[in-house]
């Protein structure tokens, strides 16, 4: 399957993906453990922000 579309995923264990012609495919994984995800939610948000806002 060809990956052509960026995906913003939310929740424990999810993986966001940004697809661009210049940089290819970049991924950002969330932690799988729900308690740890809640504890680190600010870090998860910032990592996704950097993935999608740093062009």
C-alpha positions as CSV (number, residue, x, y, z in Angstrom):
1,X,0.0,0.0,0.0
2,X,1.4,3.4,-1.0
3,X,1.4,6.1,1.7
4,X,0.3,9.4,0.2
5,X,-1.7,11.1,2.9
6,X,-0.7,12.7,6.2
7,X,-2.5,11.4,9.3
8,X,-2.9,13.1,12.7
9,X,-3.7,10.3,15.2
10,X,-4.7,10.8,18.9
11,X,-4.7,8.4,21.8
12,X,-2.4,5.9,23.4
13,X,-0.5,3.7,20.9
14,X,-1.4,5.8,17.9
15,X,1.0,6.9,15.2
16,X,0.8,10.2,13.4
17,X,2.4,10.4,9.9
18,X,3.3,13.4,7.8
19,X,4.0,12.9,4.1
20,X,5.8,15.5,2.1
21,X,7.7,15.5,-1.2
22,X,10.7,17.2,0.4
23,X,11.2,15.2,3.5
24,X,9.4,11.9,2.7
25,X,7.4,10.2,5.4
26,X,7.9,11.2,9.1
27,X,6.2,9.4,12.0
28,X,5.5,10.4,15.6
29,X,4.4,7.6,17.9
30,X,2.5,8.0,21.2
31,X,3.3,5.8,24.2
32,X,1.0,2.7,24.5
33,X,0.4,2.7,28.2
34,X,-2.7,4.8,29.0
35,X,-1.5,6.0,32.4
36,X,1.8,7.1,30.9
37,X,0.1,8.7,27.9
38,X,-2.0,10.8,30.3
39,X,1.1,11.7,32.3
40,X,3.0,12.8,29.2
41,X,0.1,14.4,27.2
42,X,1.9,17.8,27.0
43,X,4.9,16.1,25.5
44,X,2.8,14.1,23.0
45,X,1.0,17.3,21.9
46,X,4.3,19.2,21.5
47,X,5.8,16.4,19.4
48,X,2.8,16.4,17.1
49,X,2.9,20.2,16.8
50,X,6.5,20.0,15.8
51,X,5.8,17.3,13.2
52,X,3.0,19.2,11.5
53,X,4.1,22.8,12.0
54,X,7.9,22.6,11.2
55,X,8.0,23.0,7.5
